[in-house]
Amino acid sequence: AKNDNDYDTYNDDVEKADSGTLKEYFATCIPGLAPMLSQELISLGATNVEESGTSGVRFYNDPSSNVDIGMKALLWVRTAHRIMELVTTSEDFDDWDIEDR
């Protein structure tokens, strides 16, 4: 049976693993609200905030901070429809590369 100390140790390990890593997020909004969404994210502590068209904003956490800006944005941003975290990337392949595999 697990006790409370096991739970605390697990949470400490998770926080250590996540701290210091750069996380990328993307938030969607109603077209035309991207500038307002950008300002909201900046005021919460997001870094490298850049608008993507009129209805989206890409932003990053501050790796030196122990605050998860993605979770903070989920709780406090009012102009976003969705807030998504980039979990993986892949190389771009053209048709020639795919046919050769």
C-alpha positions as CSV (number, residue, x, y, z in Angstrom):
1,A,0.0,0.0,0.0
2,K,1.2,3.5,-0.8
3,N,1.5,6.1,1.8
4,D,1.4,9.9,1.6
5,N,5.2,10.0,1.5
6,D,5.3,8.0,-1.8
7,Y,2.8,10.4,-3.3
8,D,4.9,13.5,-2.3
9,T,8.1,11.9,-3.6
10,Y,6.4,11.1,-7.0
11,N,5.2,14.8,-7.3
12,D,8.6,16.1,-6.4
13,D,10.1,13.9,-9.2
14,V,7.6,15.1,-11.7
15,E,8.2,18.8,-10.9
16,K,12.0,18.3,-11.2
17,A,11.6,16.6,-14.6
18,D,9.4,19.4,-15.9
19,S,11.3,22.4,-14.5
20,G,13.9,23.9,-16.9
21,T,12.4,22.5,-20.1
22,L,11.0,24.8,-22.8
23,K,7.4,24.0,-23.6
24,E,5.6,25.3,-26.6
25,Y,1.8,26.1,-26.6
26,F,-0.7,27.3,-29.1
27,A,-4.0,29.0,-28.2
28,T,-6.9,29.6,-30.6
29,C,-9.5,32.4,-30.4
30,I,-12.2,34.1,-32.3
31,P,-10.8,35.8,-35.4
32,G,-9.6,39.3,-34.6
33,L,-8.9,38.6,-30.9
34,A,-5.3,37.4,-31.3
35,P,-3.8,40.8,-30.2
36,M,-5.9,40.7,-27.0
37,L,-5.0,37.1,-26.4
38,S,-1.4,37.9,-26.8
39,Q,-1.6,40.6,-24.2
40,E,-3.4,38.3,-21.8
41,L,-0.7,35.6,-22.2
42,I,2.1,38.2,-21.8
43,S,0.5,39.5,-18.5
44,L,0.4,35.9,-17.2
45,G,4.1,35.3,-17.9
46,A,4.3,33.6,-21.3
47,T,7.4,34.3,-23.3
48,N,8.1,34.5,-27.1
49,V,4.4,35.3,-27.7
50,E,3.7,35.6,-31.4
51,E,0.4,35.9,-33.2
52,S,-0.4,33.3,-35.9
53,G,-2.9,34.9,-38.3
54,T,-5.9,36.6,-36.7
55,S,-7.2,33.6,-34.6
56,G,-4.2,32.0,-32.9
57,V,-1.2,32.7,-30.7
58,R,2.0,30.6,-30.2
59,F,3.7,31.0,-26.9
60,Y,6.3,29.4,-24.6
61,N,6.9,28.9,-20.9
62,D,9.8,30.5,-19.0
63,P,12.2,27.6,-18.4
64,S,13.7,29.4,-15.4
65,S,10.2,29.5,-13.7
66,N,8.6,26.7,-11.9
67,V,5.1,27.9,-13.0
68,D,3.4,25.9,-15.8
69,I,2.2,28.7,-18.1
70,G,-0.1,26.2,-19.9
71,M,-2.0,25.4,-16.8
72,K,-2.1,29.0,-15.7
73,A,-3.4,30.0,-19.2
74,L,-6.1,27.3,-19.0
75,L,-7.3,28.8,-15.7
76,W,-7.1,32.5,-16.4
77,V,-7.2,33.4,-20.1
78,R,-10.7,34.5,-21.1
79,T,-10.2,35.1,-24.9
80,A,-8.9,31.6,-25.9
81,H,-11.1,28.8,-27.2
82,R,-8.4,26.1,-26.8
83,I,-4.9,26.0,-25.4
84,M,-2.8,23.1,-26.7
85,E,0.7,22.0,-25.7
86,L,3.0,20.7,-28.5
87,V,4.1,17.2,-27.4
88,T,6.1,16.1,-30.4
89,T,7.5,17.3,-33.7
90,S,8.5,15.4,-36.8
91,E,10.6,16.1,-39.8
92,D,9.0,17.4,-43.0
93,F,9.1,14.9,-45.8
94,D,8.3,15.5,-49.4
95,D,6.6,13.0,-51.7
96,W,10.0,11.7,-52.9
97,D,11.1,10.8,-49.4
98,I,7.9,8.9,-48.6
99,E,8.1,6.9,-51.9
100,D,11.7,5.9,-51.1
101,R,10.7,4.3,-47.8
